[in-house]
Each structure stands twice: as C-alpha cells, then as structure tokens.
Amino acid sequence: MLHDELPIDEDQNLIEYTKSDLEFAFDFLAKKVPVTFDYPQGGCQQRSHLLSLILLKKFKIEHRKIWLFAPSALFENDNRSLFIEDKNQISYNNLVYWNFHTAPAIKIKNTQNSFDWYIIDPSLEAQRPLLIHEWLLKIGNSELSKYTFLRPEKYFFNCKYNDFSQLTNVFDGTFFEYVNPAKDNLMMEKGLAMNDMAMQIYDSFIKPLMTKNDNIDLQQLTDLKDVFGNATALDMIFAQNISGFTENTSYRYVLNNYGKIIKEAKNIFHQRLLFWTNYCDKYV
C-alpha cells in the first residue's frame, strides 16, 4: 500500500517493544494527557506530535508516525477524501473529512517472532491501541489512500503550487520539523487550544440548540455548526483573524450575529493557548 513516491523512514533497526510497554504508554497518553480527542475535525498533526514528544521524552520509546494521505492530497483535481463519522453531529453530513491523517506508530513483538505496527490514536479509539489494519478500517476511503512511516521529528508536510502560483492541498513530498518559525509561532499549541475551545462552545451553545426546533434556533444552529464544525473556518477566524470561505463563516457575519459567542470563544482559545504553551514547554 506504500506509495512509490512517498518518503519513508521505516527503519528496520527500530526497537520492538512488548504489549505491556505499549499498554502502559497508551494508558497515560489517552487518559492523563489533557488533549481533546473528541473533536476530530482538525489538529491530528498537533495531537500526534505532542503524543510523540511524550513517548520520546517520558517513556523513551522509539517510534514512527504513520501518515495516511487521501487521493485529494496526492493528485490534483481528485476530491476523494478520508472520512469518519462525526459523533458530535456538527459537520456536513455528520461526517468529518480529512485530506490526511497521522498518529504515532510503535513496533510491537508478536508471538510469531516478528512484529506488528500498533497505532496510538485516541481520536479514533480511546480504549486501546490499534493494529494498523484496524486503524485503516476505521477511516473511510483508506483503501484508496496511501500511507507511509516517518521519523517522529517530522511535524507537517508541504504542498505544491499550481501553474498559477496558487498553493494547493496536494502533498509535494517534503516535510518540516517543529522548529522555528513553527515553534515560536506556537503552531502545535494553537491547534490544541482550538480543539479545546471548539468543544467548550459545542457543550455550552451548540448542544442545547440541537433540542430546539424554531426557525431562529435552527439558523443559529446551522451557523454555529458551519463555524465550529469546520476546522478550516475555525482556524481562519481564530488563529489567522481572516474570513472563512462561505457567507455565514465570514468574519463580518459571525461577529455581527454571534459577537458574544465569538468573544467567549476567543477568551477560551487564549486561555487554552497559554495552558498548552506552558504544558508543551516540558517537551518541545
């Protein structure tokens, strides 16, 4: 399933750990690291990188990250994305769509004197690590996609420009590490804070609207879902201070219609950003 053109760092000399090593680390990562795993709309690279840093620095576990790329991230003019069910029901069609997904992967000794890859991904399975085939089965269109293993230092990837010098969503084959300017611009910490904020707004404002049925409430529900259920719109409004791509996610629209909620959301975002900046300083 590896794509011929994808980079790979799957070192054959990587240490193979035991199931007990894996379970001990997973229990800490899934239950004691205060990451919001139940907002899978965005931020997998931030969650994956923090978990990876903790695996390395706290548990001294060598590992890789698995990167799964949808056809939409590999080929121009291909709109086939990865997808999972949105249990919060705030995304379009109640599905979360991804161009890619990533999580830490650990080699574990098996009884056949060989090894298996296990994936640590509490956003997909909060109770246990997953064998690689189990992980893939939880992600729609994974059978059309390509995956590879890379060293955990790789934080994110670069994309191609088209013939009109416009940045696309198509992977260009290169990655970058969590160093400046990404590090000092708090890219990881901002993503973690964004997810925290989205779930707090969901609990406080969106979930109560789901039980009402008058027209005003339905419009508010639609608007808030389009902002807080869309990781791209959320990132633009809160991290970049610019508008989303649709009429009801523009900066002007959301401020004019939901100013109090946006103000509260910004306060939450900045509080959580400060929290994550202090938390991650132990590991970055």
N, C-alpha and C positions, 0 to 999 in steps of 0.2 A: 504493500500500500504506500510505501515511501515514494514520493515524487522525485523523479530523476534530477530535477533542477533545484530541489530544496537542499539547503545546507544541513549537515548532520554532525553532531558531536557525540554519538553513541559509543563512548569509549569502552572497548571490550575488557579493559582492566578495572573498570569501576567496581567498587566493593559491593558484594552481595550480602544483604542483611537478612536477619531472621524475621519471621512473622511477629514475634514478640517485640522486637525493635520497632517494627512498623506500627504496631498497635499502640505502643506506649507513646510514640511521637504523634500519631493521629489523634489520640485522646486529648492531648494537650492542645494541638492546633485547632481542632474542631470545637472544643468545649471551653478552653481557657484563654484563647486569643480573642479579643473583643471585636472581631470583624463581623460586619453584617453580611452573612452568607445568603440571606433570604431575599436579596434584591439582585437577581442575576442579570438584569438588563445591561449592565456595563461593569467595567472595572476588573475583569478577570486577570488582566496583566498586573494590576496593583495587588489583588489578593494573592496571586501566585507568587509575586516577588517577595512580599512580606513573609509568607509561609516558607519560602525558600531560604530567606535570610535566617529565619529562626531555626530551620532544620540544620543549617550550616553552623551557626554560632552557638546555639543552645545544645543541640543534640550531636553535633559533629558528624552528621550523616551526609555522605557524598550522594549526589543525585543528579538528575537532569530535569529539565522542564519538557513536557510534551506540548507541541504546538500543532493544532489542528486548523487547517485552512479550508474554508468553503470554496467552491468554484468561483464565487463572486470576488474572492480575494486572490485568485490565481489567474483568471482570464478576463480580459476586457469584454464588456457587453454581455457578461454572464451574471444573471441576477439570482442564481440559486444560492441561498444562504443556509447556514446551520440554524436549527431552531429547537426550542424546548417549550414545554407547557409553562405558562405564566400562572402560578398558583395564586398570585395576588390579583389576577384578572384586571390589570391596569394597562396592558399592552394591546396593540392592534390584533384582533382575532384571538386574544388571550394566548398569544404565542410570543416568546422572546426570540428575536432574530439576531444572529451573530455572523460576522464575516470570518471570525476566527474564534478559537477558544484555547486557553492554556492553563496548565496546572502542574505542580511538582510530580515527578515520577521517580520511583525508587525500585532498584533491582532487589528481588527477594528470592532467597534459595528455596527450591521446591524439593519434593521427595524423589524426583527423577534425576537427581544430581545435575540439575540445570537451574534456570532462574525464570522468574516471571516479572513482568513490569506491573507494579501497582501504582495507581493514581490517587493522590490526595486532593480531593475536590469536594469539600462540604457544601458547595453551592448546588451540586448535583446529588450528593449522597452524604448526609450528615452523620450517619451511624457507623460507617466503616469505609476503609479504602477500597477502591475498585480495581479488579483486574482490567487490563487495557480493553479487552473485548466488551466487558460490562460497561465501561465508561463510554465507549463508542456507541453502544446500543441505546444509551440514554439521550443521545444527541441526534436529532433529525437531520437527514442528508449526510450523515458521517460517511455512509458508504460511497458517496460521490466525491468525498473530500480527500485531502492528503495530509498526513501527519509526519512529524519528524521530532527528533530528540536533540536538544541543545543544552549547552552548559548553563547552569542557573544564573550566571552573571548577566546573561542576555535579558534585558528588561523589555524591549519592544522592538518592532521592526519598522523599516522604512518602506514607503510606497513609491510607485512610478509616477512620472509626469506624462501626460498625453502629448499629442502633436501640437496642441495649443498652449503648452506650458502650464496646464492645469493639473493640480495634484489629484490623483485617482485613489481608489481603495485597493488597487492591485499591488500585491507584495513585490518588491524589487529584488528580493534575495538577500538583503542585508539587515542586520540587527544592530542595536546600540545598547550599551550598558547603562546602569543607573549612576551616571557621573554628570558633572556639570555640562550644559545648563539644566538638564532634567532634575538633578538632585537638588540644587539650590532653588529651583522653581517649584519644588515640592509636588512633582507630578504624581508620585505614588500616594502621598498623604492627601492630596486634593481628591483623588479618586475614592479613597477610603471614606473621607468625610462626606463626599457627595452621596454615597450609598447610605450612610447613616442618616443623613438629612432626608433623603427620599422616603425612607421607611418611617421616620417620625412624622412627616407630613401625611403619609398614607394612613397611619394609625389615627392621627388627630383630625384630618379633614376629609380624606377620600373614602375611607371605610364607612364612616357614618352616612355619607351621601348615597352609598350603594343600597341602603334600606329605604330610600325615599323615591317618589315617582312623579313629583310635579315637574312641569317643564323647566322652571328656573333651576331646580336642583339637578335635573338631567343635563342641562347645558353646562353648569358648573362642574359636574362630574366628568363630562366629556373633555372640557378644557383642562382640568387638573390632571386627568389621565394622560392627555396628549403631552403635557409638560413633564410630569413626574414619572410617567411610564415609559418615557423615551430618553435613553441615556445621552443621545446626541443633543437633543434640545436642552436637556438639563445641564450638560457640560457647557454649552454655548452661553446660556443665561447666567449661570452661577460662577463658572470658572473663567469664562472669557468676556463676560459682560457684553455680548452681542446677541442678535436675534436668532431664533430658530428658523426653520425653512417654511413653516406654514403660517397662515394668518393668525391662528389662535395660539401660536407659540412665539410670536414676535415680542420683543422686549416692550414695545409700547402697549400691546394688547394685554399682556399679563400684568404689567404694572398698573394700567388703568382699571382693570377689572378685579385684580386679586392682590392689590398692593399690600394689604395687611398680612396675607399668607406669604407673599414673597419676602416681606420684611422679616417675618418669623423664620422662614426657611434660611435666609441669609445669616441670621443670628445663629441658628443651629449649625449651619455649614462652617462658620468661622470658629465657633466653639469646638466643633469636632476636628477642624483643621489644626487648632492649637493642641488638642489632645493627641492627635496622631503624629504631629511633629515631635512632641516630647517622647511619645512611645517609641517611634521608629529611630530616634537618635541612639538607642541602645544597639541597633542592628546595622544601620547604614554606614 
